[in-house]
Amino acid sequence: MNLRETLRINERGHLEIGGCDTVELAAKFGTPLYCLDEKHIRDMCRAYRDALAAGYGEAQALYASKALSCKALYKIVHSEGLGADVVSSGELYTALSGGMPADKIYFHGNNKTGQEIVYALNSGVGTIVIDGDDEIDFLSSICEREGKRASVLLRVNPGVEAHTHHYIQTSKVDSKFGLSIKSGDAERGVKNILSRKQLDLKGFHCHIGSQIFELKPFKVAVAIILDFAAEMRRKYGLITRELNLGGGLGIWYAKGDRKTNVKDYKDFVKVICDAVRENCERISLDRPRLLLEPGRSIVGEAGITLYTVGNIKDIKGIRKYVGIDGGMFDNPRYALYQAKYTAILAKRASEQPAEKVSIAGKCCESGDLIAVDVMLPPAKRGDILAVFSTGAYNYSMASNYNRNAVPPVVLCKGGQAEYIVKPQSYEDIARNDTFASWL
Ligand SMILES: Cc1ncc(COP(=O)(O)O)c(C=O)c1O
């Protein structure tokens, strides 16, 4: 197996992350356990930061909180020069508590509540990304009441939909995110924002999809948005000062995904920078400040999850289930959209996979699976199973389903490992439970 730089198989044949033996991590911290490699996160932050600086200049990388939000992570990404985007008050609170300066935070969301907007305005959040017509009225009335003026971007929908291995250009208006350029909704939004003295329209935002390896859809989206920006300048005198092209570059999860390295991400960024520069020249537009907001590619491959194997159910001729002490409560991605993963046995990391199995979680749901039909060496009760690429959209999507505790997160660096999210106790889980007065 071709492991990322900070993962290796050590002399004992055990999987190591950030210089820490995963078998020892499991023994010390218990399982299920999320492990994050700090060096990988920092390397990825630097890749985006440096490639934007070299390829464009006036640019800023933001970390997409939705991939994994906890205080320590903001401390790391901020120290590497990144800002952050958030989509809820909870993420905003965590980002601020982790030391992310408010003016480097972008607040997204297709239905921000009044309480969230007030919190963002009063915390000094740098930019609010408007996601719809109604929000323009809603936000400007809150600004008026609070005596604030908000810097905003308008989220537009360029009609480019990208998926892992293909993209389509559509005039699809049916999306809960953004205002469609093609339908004229985006233009109506621009006019509406420009008529509000409480709102300062800095430019546009779009996010065309996630887990994308192809570059063409980004280039097409850039051309469409910049043409739209030029039209808005011609018609309304709007100067586009910022262009935020969202996140979306893919990572390796399983066979069939591209095996990438840091340089590949720098190359991706360069292609985007070139596309923005070339289109601005083509239509004689002053170059806006460029923002990207990667999430998955910053933390995804930095993470592995360790489980202990329990019940093994071999249904002869049909399927062998390897039961683990985690499941959809720590990783709901298979249950949500049949995401694929790769797993190995941490203690016998170089042993050749010999049988096809499905990894089953312990929740009371038939769909609670982590991986289906994957190859593993014969596993037995007590083995430590490591699942790769779980740094993004795992801890952040975790729940207490079946009243299982959300696993802790340890940060690994140079052979040291410490909690950055502590274990949840049963008291934590039941903390907000109460009894109605008549019980
Ligand atoms: C608006 C927005 N920005 C950034 C991201 C991060 O994307 P990724 O984690 O694929 O880089 C997402 C993901 O859904 C998003 O919706």
The ligand as a Gaussian input file, in Angstrom:
#p B3LYP/6-31G(d) Opt

LIG

0 1
 C      -19.545000      26.263000       0.537000
 C      -18.517000      25.213000       0.743000
 N      -17.232000      25.574000       0.836000
 C      -16.260000      24.667000       1.056000
 C      -16.558000      23.326000       1.158000
 C      -15.432000      22.353000       1.405000
 O      -15.339000      21.428000       0.394000
 P      -14.242000      20.277000       0.472000
 O      -14.278000      19.715000       1.838000
 O      -14.691000      19.297000      -0.555000
 O      -12.924000      20.912000       0.159000
 C      -17.885000      22.901000       1.046000
 C      -18.232000      21.474000       1.161000
 O      -19.328000      21.037000       1.027000
 C      -18.893000      23.884000       0.835000
 O      -20.181000      23.532000       0.754000

